[in-house]
Every structure is written in C-alpha cells, then in structure tokens.
Amino acid sequence: MKYIAAIAFLTSSGPALAQHQGHDMQMPMAELDKDETVPQTSQKKSATDENSASENSPESNEQQPMAMDHGKMDHGSMAGSDNNNMDSMDGMGPDMGSMQNMSPMNEPPPEAFSGPDHAADKFYGEENMAPVREELGKLGAATVSKILVERAETRITNGKDGYAWDVTAWTGGDIDKLWMKSEGEGAYGERMEKVEVQALWSHAIAPYFDFQAGVRTDFAPVSRTYLAVGVLGLAPYRFEVDTAAFLSDKGDLTARIQGTYDQFITQRIIFQPRLEANFALQDIRETGTGAGISDIGIGARLRYEVAREFAPYIGVEWNNQLGRTARFTRTAGGDPNSLNFLIGIRAWF
C-alpha cells in the first residue's frame, strides 16, 4: 500500500512540478536579460537622453526597450551615415566654389600677346584698315543733310481746286541741326491763302526727340513774325509728332499739333493717316482766327514708293473750322468746312 500511494502521489504531482519547473527555467532568462540589457541601455544614453522623457520607458515593459533600442540604433546608424554623406557633400561646396574662382594654372603663352593691336590688320593689312578706323571714329560727328517734300499735292473739292505743300530740310550732326520748314496752300488762279517759313535750331533732348527754337515768318494772309519753340520726335508706336507754340511780334500766342503714322501694307504701299490742330489764345481778326481751337484737319494718304526717294499718293482730307474762327469765315462769305480729294507726290533728297 505504501508503494501504491507513493506512485499515485508522484503521478498526480508530476504535471505541477513540470509546470513549476518551466517557470523556474524562464524566470532566470528574464532576470538575466534584465540584468544584461539595462546596463547596456544606460551606457548608450547621453546626458540629454537622461534628462528627456521617453514614451517607451523601461518601467512599462522591460523587454520592449530592447526592441526600440535596436530600432533606434538601426535608424540612428542609417541617419548618421546619411548625415555624414550630406556633411561630406556640403563640405565639397566651398571647395568647388574656390576651385572655380581659382586662376588657371597655366598662363597664356607669350605668343598670344605678340600679334597686331587690331586683328583685322592680319588679314587685310594695316594700310587698308587704318582709314576705315579713322572713318569709324567720326561716327556721330558727321554732318548729314536732307530735304523732305512731305506733301506736294493738288486738292480737288466741290468748290475751286487748290494746292498745298509741306517741305522740311535739315543739316547738322546727331545732337544739333539747323531746320527749315515751309508750308502753304491756296486756290488756283487766286492769291495764296497761307505761306509760312521757319528757321529753327534743333537740339536732341532724348533718343527720339528734339527741342526746336527759332523764328517763323508769315507772308500770307498777313505779314507777321513769330518766336517759335517746340518739340519734334517719334512717339511710342512710331507716331511722328510735331508740336510748337508761336508768339508774334503783335503779342498773339498760337499753337499747333501735327501727328502722322506710317502703316506699311507692303514694303512699297504705305497708308498714312494725318492729324493737325491749331489753337489761339485770343482772337486775331487780321487772320480770321478765333480764340480756342481754331481748326482741325484729318486726312489719310495712300502712297506707292516707286523708289524710296519718290512716292506718288492719293488721299482724302477733311478740314473743319470751329468756334469763333468758323464765325469769322462765314461772315467773310466762306465755308468753314471742306472735303478735299488729294493727288500728290512725296519725295526726299
């Protein structure tokens, strides 16, 4: 009986002893990991890591910090390698810049400075190039001259046919020129209605504009002399503008604005609209001019350039007198409005 009872006791207590023995086998391993990992983790922490709080604290889980530390070590090593590579690349920046700023190691050979002062002399000879360089040095100081017949035309209207001209000429350099202008109009078989001549000094005040000052003399409808000042030039979009103010020897003050634009339909066919307006500060009864805007002329001409220097044209122009000027014309028995068909020639020399 004693043997049977001992065997039964051992049989019933075997699983419990095995389970207890399993716990005894694992606990030393956990204690061993705890003893080994904690000192290693504390050795790898820096002073800043000891002061900073971490979400994965060893107090919550003793084995979890090992996985996190291994992850941090892997990522840290990779980040460290990337930072080292970036630092090495950043370090190359100043070196590369300094290399670019460095002067070449090899100086030009002495024969590079042994040639002529002007390279063209080697091919064309100094005796041929010296006169050319002398002429180039005169650019800007040369004197140029031109005569432009802007309008020389016949006017066909419902009344008496007439004529008109507009001629300009100049001579001088790029900065200063002497200008001459002449305008006039009239009816065939009658006394000329308008004749004026201007002599002006022209001075460049901008790349495309000149200031002009001088004297204007009228021979019709009355003889009178004016002091003339104005601005002539090429406005944006290639509008040619001519503005002037005139003070007569009688104290009359008038002004004029002219504008034209050349629209190239082809290389030889050019359409040119034209606008002219005249103003007066006071009534001038001797010339039939009233204060304010005295008259406006709007026209268009289509010319064909047989040569650049010679171009016949046809066109139309409407002239309208305004205000007191129109009243003076009606009192004298004239018509303040007129529509003219034009046939003329534009030329320059």
Secondary structure, 3 states (H helix, E strand, C coil): CHHHHHHHHHHHHHHHHHHHHHHHHHHHHHHHHHHHHHHHHHHHCCHHHHHCCCCCCCCCCCCHHHHHHHHHHHHHHHHHHHHHHHHHHHHHHHHHHHHHHCCCCCCCCHHHHCCCCCCHHHHHCHHHHHHHHHHHCCCCCCCEEEEEEEEEEEEECCCCCEEEEEEEEEEECCCEEEEEEEEEEEECCCCCCEEEEEEEEEEEEECCEEEEEEEEEEEECCCEEEEEEEEEEEEHHHEEEEEEEEEECCCCEEEEEEEEECEECCCCEEEEEEEEEEEECCCECCCCECCEEEEEEEEEEEEECCECCEEEEEEEEEEEECHHHHHHHHHCCCCCEEEEEEEEEEEEC
